[in-house]
Amino acid sequence: MAVVGYPNVGKSTLVNRLSGRREAVVHAEAGVTRDRKEVPVEWCGRAFTLIDTGGVDTADRRQMARQVRAQVEAALAEAVLILLVVDGVTGIGPGDEDLAQIVRRSKRDSILAVNKVDDFARVDMIHEFHALGMGEPVPVSAIHGTGSGDLLDLILARLEEMGALAEVEEKEEIRVAFVGRPNAGKSSLLNRLLGQERVIVSAEPGTTRDSIDTVVESGGDSFRFIDTAGLRKPGRLVGDVEYFSRVRALGSLQRAHVALVVIDATMGLTDYDLTIIDEAMKRSCATALLLNKTDLEQLDLKDLGWRLSRKTTLKPPFLATSALTGKGIGDILPLVRHLYGLYSAHLPTRELNRFLQEVKAAHAPPLVRGRQLKMYYISQPMTAPPRIIIQVNNKSLVTRPYATYVENEMRERFGYFGCPLVIQFRGKKG
């Protein structure tokens, strides 16, 4: 179901209310939502998807307004039901009449929701909206939640009539987040990979403000691609919208299995790119680098590999790409599959213990205060990310350099480049 309306009528607030989650960025500033964002909703054991869209002002001729309207038109084409949201406080505006006409022309079933009806003692204020010719208006308050249950029941009934509802089911997905500094080309790369203008692209930094999910089926696997807002340094954030965009981008890393850090080849690998890689590692994401805009600038890949090996624990793989020419686009999914395979693989205990014996033979554990560290046994009790437990005589004898040595050897032996590893040394007393 597509949710459409004039700017600042409360569409995103209503989407958050109906879904029961803070999925969409909400702010008093008009025009915060730009891309179309799909939000799953469960109600009474049934499931459907809301498509939150940017506000449409048909009188606005700016480039960004045209791109927002194109995203709204795409949402209308995808939807089987349309929810037109209007502002109950301001009444009918010229934009509402234009949108009602667009909805009628789409020939989709529709519902008219009158938002900001915070006092139901004044519910008679909705009657003027009959003039839009969209049937019985439904009063609702997205902020207070009043009327939201009745609206969900109505949506469910309409979708039930169309046979467009699904049973609630969990499906395994590989979740992939595109992250990076502003204007690195994350949205352009995602659009090229998907073969459609799924998210708005502009030369203006900060065009993407929310995390936008897109689900794709390929080769029997289900991928959820998450386009995120550009990550600026905390000290350079301007206003609340940029702050919440950053929070959403980092939250996307929290739920992703794989993070693709997009690097602007014309600027090279910066210290803040390394910080973003570190943020992905802290959130246990398998990580790779996409070097975008290589049609404009060729990076020294040998030097890049050396810097990554020296500066990061993950030692992530990297791929030269160009959203403009399509270079490297076909290698992105195989790279994601490879990283997810490492992320979710379980190593045989026998193979791990053979590795442990070889590590001890190549470099004996250290002496600490006259006592030597002894490593008895290694196992992998968990995956996603891989968690390795090494039984030792006393974990206070484990030095940081030796722990780093064990981790580096494990990455070399089993190819864990770009994959987070949790290695725990466990003493006899726990």
Sequence and secondary structure as in RCSB ss.txt:
>XXXX:A:sequence
MAVVGYPNVGKSTLVNRLSGRREAVVHAEAGVTRDRKEVPVEWCGRAFTLIDTGGVDTADRRQMARQVRAQVEAA
LAEAVLILLVVDGVTGIGPGDEDLAQIVRRSKRDSILAVNKVDDFARVDMIHEFHALGMGEPVPVSAIHGTGSGD
LLDLILARLEEMGALAEVEEKEEIRVAFVGRPNAGKSSLLNRLLGQERVIVSAEPGTTRDSIDTVVESGGDSFRF
IDTAGLRKPGRLVGDVEYFSRVRALGSLQRAHVALVVIDATMGLTDYDLTIIDEAMKRSCATALLLNKTDLEQLD
LKDLGWRLSRKTTLKPPFLATSALTGKGIGDILPLVRHLYGLYSAHLPTRELNRFLQEVKAAHAPPLVRGRQLKM
YYISQPMTAPPRIIIQVNNKSLVTRPYATYVENEMRERFGYFGCPLVIQFRGKKG
>XXXX:A:secstr
 EEEESTTSSHHHHHHHHHTS  S   SSTT   S EEEEEEETTEEEEEEE     TT  SHHHHHHHHHHHHH
HHH SEEEEEEETTT   HHHHHHHHHHHHHT EEEEEEE    GGGGGGGGGGGGGSSSS EE  TTT TTHHH
HHHHHHHHHHHHT  EE      EEEEEEESTTSSHHHHHHHHHTS  S   SSTT   S EEEEEEETTEEEEE
EE      GGG  HHHHHHHHHHHHHHHHH SEEEEEEETTT S HHHHHHHHHHHHTT EEEEEEE TTT    
HHHHHHHHHHH SS   EEE  TTT TTGGGHHHHHHHHHHHHH    HHHHHHHHHHHHHHS   EETTEE  E
EEEEEEETTTTEEEEEES GGG  HHHHHHHHHHHHHHHT TT   EEEEE TT 
